Amino acid sequence: MVRRLTAALAAGIITAIAATAVMAQADVIKERQALLKQFGDATKPIGGMLRGSVPFDLAQVQAALDLYVKDAKVLPTLFPAGSGTGDTEALPAIWTNKADFDARFAKLGTDAAAARAAITDEASFKANFPGVVRNCGGCHDNYRQKN
């Protein structure tokens, strides 16, 4: 009887640990998706500014650049080993090339900070901002599943 109770207790503990790990993985995926959605939401009107279909708004550009600088430091930590399954478009290449992946976020942060300092008007925006968003394409092309 004690053996059965011990075995049942051990099985319960293992199940609880496994469930916690799955929940933690789902949480980190949701967190990174939320931050990346913020990137997209901040970038969308700026694309319109670059095309001339949305009026230039320096404050909005600076806010987007501030977001990129801040979150470029956080996002690499939201791709821990084992978080590539489930509801995610992250490709396995992230974890096989983690140093490159992390370096791309570092470059995004550096480029966004430099653009933040350089952009003072619409002309400097059009000259500097495209270099920042090219960083996005590099990650999307190599590390995001195409739909």
N, C-alpha and C positions, 0 to 999 in steps of 0.2 A: 504494500500500500504506500509506504513512504517513497519507494522507488518511482511509482506511478505519479505521485504528487510532485516529486522532484523533477521528473521528466516533463510533466505538464507545465510546471512553473518555468522551467528552462525554455520550453517551446514558446510560452507566452512572452518571455523576456526577449527572445530572438525576434519574434513577430513585432513586438513593440519597437525594437531598435530598427528593424527594416522599415516599418511604417514611418518612423521619424525621419529616416534618411530619404525616403521617397518624398515626404512632405517638404523637407528642407530643399531638395532639388527643385520641386515645383515652385517653392517660394523664390529661389534665386532666379529661376527662369522668368517668373512674373516680374520680379524687380528689374531685371535687365531689359525686359520688353517694355516696361513702363518708362524707363529712362530713354530708351531708343525711340519710343513714340514721342517723347518730349523733344528729342532732336528733330524728328520729322515735322512735328507741329511748329517748331521754331523756324525751320528751314523753308517750309512751304511758301509763306508770304515773301520771304527773301528771294526765292526763285522768281516770283512775280516782279520784284523790284529790279532784279537783273535783266529781265525781259522787257521792263518798262510798262507792264500791265498793272502794277501796284505802285503808288507813290513812294518815293524813298522816305524812310523813317530811320534816322540815325539811332534813336533810342532803341528801336526794335532790333536793329542790326547789332548794336552793342550788347543788348540783353542775350541775343542768340550766341554771340561769341563768348560771353561770360558763362553761359550754360555749357558750351563745348569745353571750355577750359576746365571748369569744375568737374564735369562728369567724365571727361577723358581720363581723369585720375581714378575714378571709381569703377568705371565699366570693366576694365580688365579683371578686377577682383570678383566680378559677377559671372565669370566663366570658369568656375573651378572644375577640376577633373571629375568626371562622372555626371556632369550636367548637360550632356549633349543628347539625351533622349527625352521623349515626352513631347509636349506642345512647344516645339522650338524649330526655328529655321537655321539654327547654327549647324554648320558642317563640321564633321570630324577633323577637318584640316586645322581648326582652331587649336585643338589639343596636340596635334602632331607638329604644329608650327607655332607653338605658344609664344616663343620669343618674338617672332615676326609680328604676330597678332598684337601683342602688348606694345611693341615698338610703334605700330601704326596708330594706336591710341595716344601714345606719347607725342608723336609727330602732330597729330590733330590738335592736341592741347597747346603745343609750342606754336604751331602755325596760327591757331585762333588767337593766342595772346599777342603775337606779332601783328596780326591784322587789327586787333582791338586797338593797339597803339597807333597804327598807321591810318586807320579809317577816320576821317574827320568830315567828309562830305561825300556827295554822290560819286564824284569822279574817283576819289581814292577807294570808295567802296567797290566800284566796278573793276578797279585795277587789282584789288587785294582779295576780295571775298571768293572768287572762283578757285583760287589756290587752296583755300580752306576746305571747300566742299569736295574737291578732288580726292581728299583723304577718305571721304565716305565711300566713293566708288571703289577705291582700292580694297576696302574691307568687304563691301557687298559682293564684288566680283570673285573674291577668293574664299570668303568665309561664310557666306549666307546662301542658303538654298534658294534657287530661282523658282518662282512660282509659275 
